[in-house]
Amino acid sequence: MFTGIIEIMGTVTAFNPLDPAEVGSSEWAKEGGYSLTIGNAASVLTDVHIGDSIAVNGVCLTVISFGTDWFKVGIMNESLRKTNVGDLRPGDSVNLERAMLGSTRVGGHYVQGHVDATATLTRVEPDGNALTFELRLDGEARALAPYIIPKGYIALDGTSLTVVDVLDARHSFTISMIAHTQKSVVLATKKAGDRVNVEVDMMGKYVERVVLSMFGVEAAEGVLASMVDRAVEKALAKRN
């Protein structure tokens, strides 16, 4: 679990197929397992251990080896499918955050590090000393739209941010970023067309799941129909 408050930006130094000896399974490496090595990361490694979790651009990844200022994580196929990790190249900057402690102030919001999908950055505009970013949900990612609400939480490349507006007609939403944050996270360095990792607020998904279970339906579209059916049944029962 993370807070969405980025500690530092590290630098990608290598992105390679995993050595089968490191993962104990030649099939994993053969079918697309990779390792990602990140440098300039000394300040997040002071208390690290093998097996610890570090969020890299909002993706919760497991440390498999490390040195004084670098660490290596394993990347599985699901991470490559759902996130922008596969776009990374040596020299790219990445957001880094260690897993939260029980005593940590949650300055952002609860972030799992389980990225839902990516969005496409379509617009960056200045607003005083802040920047406004517009991001578009494409394809299957549009299913996330119900969980994105004005003034709600969202994690973009692992950064906890507040949604400003939801632009349903464009399948887009906007966020605003203050000057301080612009110096501390990778989103401020991205341009139109770049992909951004998106993790929506988990509470919305849990609430939806509970409501769907209560109405005995599998999709949100069925809730209204179920409510109408119940109302009709009650009305007919009163007549009888």
C-alpha positions in Angstrom: 0.0 0.0 0.0 1.2 3.5 -0.9 0.1 7.1 -0.4 0.7 8.6 -3.8 3.3 11.1 -2.5 6.3 10.5 -4.7 9.6 10.4 -2.7 12.1 10.8 -5.6 12.5 10.3 -9.3 14.9 7.5 -10.3 16.4 6.8 -13.7 15.9 3.6 -15.7 19.3 2.1 -16.4 18.3 -1.3 -18.0 15.2 -3.2 -19.2 16.1 -6.7 -20.1 14.6 -10.2 -20.4 14.8 -11.9 -17.0 17.6 -14.4 -16.4 15.8 -17.7 -15.8 18.1 -18.4 -12.9 16.8 -15.4 -11.1 13.1 -16.4 -11.3 13.5 -20.2 -11.2 11.3 -20.7 -14.3 12.6 -20.7 -17.8 9.0 -20.5 -19.1 8.4 -17.1 -17.5 11.5 -15.6 -19.1 10.6 -17.3 -22.4 7.1 -15.9 -22.4 7.9 -12.3 -21.7 9.3 -11.9 -18.2 11.6 -8.8 -17.9 13.7 -7.1 -15.3 13.8 -3.3 -14.8 16.9 -1.7 -13.2 16.6 1.8 -11.7 19.5 4.0 -10.6 19.8 7.3 -8.7 17.6 5.7 -6.1 19.8 5.8 -3.0 17.3 7.6 -0.7 14.6 4.9 -1.1 17.1 2.1 -0.5 18.2 2.9 3.1 16.0 0.3 4.6 15.2 -2.0 1.6 15.3 -5.8 1.7 14.9 -8.4 -1.1 11.2 -8.9 -1.6 10.2 -5.4 -0.5 7.7 -3.5 -2.7 8.5 -0.2 -4.4 6.0 1.6 -6.6 7.6 2.5 -10.0 5.3 5.0 -11.8 2.6 3.7 -9.6 3.2 0.0 -10.3 3.8 -2.1 -7.2 6.9 -4.1 -8.0 9.1 -6.5 -6.0 12.8 -5.8 -5.4 14.8 -8.8 -6.5 18.3 -7.3 -6.1 19.8 -3.9 -5.1 23.0 -1.9 -4.4 23.7 1.4 -2.8 22.0 3.5 -5.4 20.2 1.0 -7.7 17.7 -1.8 -7.5 16.2 -4.3 -9.9 12.5 -5.5 -10.1 10.8 -8.2 -12.0 8.1 -7.4 -14.5 5.4 -9.9 -15.4 3.2 -10.0 -18.5 0.1 -8.6 -16.7 2.1 -5.5 -15.8 3.2 -5.1 -19.4 -0.4 -5.4 -20.6 -1.9 -2.9 -18.1 0.7 -0.3 -17.6 3.2 1.9 -19.4 6.2 0.1 -17.9 6.9 -1.5 -21.3 7.4 1.9 -22.8 10.4 2.7 -20.5 13.9 3.0 -21.9 17.3 3.6 -20.3 17.5 7.3 -19.3 13.8 7.7 -18.6 12.8 9.2 -15.2 10.4 7.2 -13.1 8.4 8.1 -9.9 9.5 6.1 -6.9 7.7 5.5 -3.6 8.3 2.9 -0.9 5.4 1.0 0.7 3.9 3.1 3.5 4.5 2.5 7.2 1.8 2.2 9.8 3.0 5.5 11.2 3.0 7.4 7.9 0.9 10.4 7.3 -1.4 9.7 4.3 -0.8 13.0 2.5 -2.3 11.7 -0.7 -4.8 8.7 -0.6 -4.6 5.0 -0.3 -2.9 3.7 -3.5 -2.6 0.0 -4.0 0.0 0.1 -6.8 -2.4 -2.0 -8.9 -2.7 0.0 -12.1 -6.1 -0.3 -13.8 -5.2 0.9 -17.3 -3.4 3.7 -19.1 -4.8 7.0 -20.3 -3.4 9.1 -23.2 -2.3 12.6 -22.3 -4.0 14.9 -24.8 -3.4 18.5 -23.5 -1.1 20.4 -21.1 -1.9 24.1 -20.5 -0.6 26.6 -18.0 -3.0 28.0 -15.4 -1.1 30.7 -13.5 1.9 28.8 -12.1 -0.1 25.5 -12.2 -0.5 23.2 -15.1 -3.8 21.6 -16.3 -3.5 18.2 -17.9 -6.3 16.5 -19.9 -6.2 12.7 -20.2 -8.3 10.5 -22.4 -9.5 7.0 -21.7 -9.4 4.8 -24.8 -10.8 1.3 -25.5 -11.3 -0.9 -22.5 -10.0 1.9 -20.2 -13.3 3.7 -20.8 -14.8 1.2 -18.3 -13.1 3.2 -15.6 -15.2 6.4 -16.3 -17.8 5.7 -13.5 -15.0 5.7 -10.9 -13.6 9.1 -11.9 -15.5 12.0 -10.4 -14.9 15.8 -10.0 -12.8 16.4 -6.8 -12.2 12.7 -6.4 -8.9 11.0 -5.9 -6.9 9.5 -8.8 -3.4 8.1 -9.0 -1.5 9.0 -12.2 1.9 7.3 -12.6 1.6 6.7 -8.9 1.0 10.4 -8.0 -2.0 11.2 -5.9 -4.0 13.9 -7.6 -7.4 15.5 -7.5 -9.7 15.3 -10.5 -10.8 18.8 -11.7 -13.4 18.0 -14.4 -14.8 15.0 -16.1 -15.5 15.5 -19.8 -17.8 12.6 -20.7 -18.2 13.6 -24.3 -14.5 13.3 -24.9 -14.0 10.3 -22.6 -11.5 12.6 -20.7 -10.8 14.1 -17.4 -8.5 16.9 -16.2 -6.2 17.4 -13.2 -4.3 20.5 -12.1 -0.7 20.4 -10.7 0.9 23.0 -8.5 4.4 24.3 -9.2 6.0 22.2 -6.4 4.7 18.9 -7.7 5.8 19.8 -11.2 9.4 19.6 -10.0 8.9 16.2 -8.3 7.0 13.9 -10.6 7.3 12.5 -14.2 3.9 13.6 -15.4 5.1 17.2 -15.7 7.8 16.0 -18.2 5.3 14.2 -20.5 3.8 15.5 -23.7 0.6 15.0 -25.7 0.4 11.4 -26.9 2.3 9.9 -24.0 0.7 7.1 -21.9 0.0 7.6 -18.2 -0.7 4.8 -15.6 -4.2 5.2 -14.0 -5.4 3.7 -10.7 -8.8 4.8 -9.7 -10.0 5.1 -6.1 -10.5 1.6 -4.8 -13.4 2.6 -2.6 -15.7 3.3 -5.6 -15.0 -0.2 -6.9 -15.8 -1.8 -3.6 -19.0 0.2 -3.2 -20.1 -0.8 -6.7 -19.4 -4.4 -6.0 -21.5 -4.4 -2.8 -24.4 -2.6 -4.5 -24.4 -5.1 -7.4 -24.4 -8.0 -4.9 -27.4 -6.5 -3.1 -29.4 -6.3 -6.3 -28.2 -9.7 -7.6 -26.9 -8.3 -10.8 -23.4 -8.6 -12.4 -23.2 -5.2 -14.2 -24.0 -1.7 -13.2 -26.5 -1.4 -16.1 -28.6 -4.1 -14.4 -29.1 -2.1 -11.2 -31.7 0.3 -12.6 -33.7 -2.6 -14.2 -33.6 -4.5 -10.9 -34.8 -1.4 -9.0 -37.7 -1.0 -11.4 -38.6 -4.6 -11.1 -38.7 -4.4 -7.3 -40.8 -1.2 -7.5 -43.3 -2.9 -9.8 -43.5 -6.0 -7.6 -44.2 -3.8 -4.5 -46.9 -1.9 -6.4 -48.6 -5.1 -7.6 -48.4 -6.5 -4.1 -50.2 -3.5 -2.7 -53.0 -3.9 -5.2 -53.5 -7.5 -4.2 
